[in-house]
Amino acid sequence: MIQMKSEQQILQEGLEILFAHMEPSEVARFWAACNLRGSDYLKLKDELFAEESVDSLYAKILDFQSSVQEV
């Protein structure tokens, strides 16, 4: 069974990753450049995942989780 994280949990995890690999000022600039709060998520989602299906995304998630656990 897949446990779904909340949007807040995902944002927190992403920020932790960014802070682990970038200077705080770079993270702030990255966040501002992405303009995440002002974007149209549905449009972005369609652009990012136009060639994907639920099955293909699920397979990629499993591959990613496996690679992270191996490290």
Secondary structure, DSSP 8 states (H G I E B T S, - for coil): ------HHHHHHHHHHHHHHHS-HHHHHHHHHHHTGGGS-HHHHHHHHTTT--HHHHHHHHHHHHHHHHH-
